[in-house]
Amino acid sequence: MVAEARYKVRGCTASIAAGSALTEWMLGKDRAGLAGFRPAVAEEAVGGLAAESKHAAVLCGDAIKALVKGLG
């Protein structure tokens, strides 16, 4: 179960906001819960993203996939 989540980001405002939303969403989730992440979750959490900023939500998905894979 995720008790604490942090991230380090250097990028556009959308990436910063989506990453922050992701860390909040992760709290209390177990591995199965994390695996259920979809980019739309991050997008909704920040109130939507412009078409040119949707990559930020996709990056969150990539990060979660890597995390879940690393958990074994």
Order of alpha helices (4+ residues) and beta strands (2+ residues): alpha-alpha-alpha-alpha
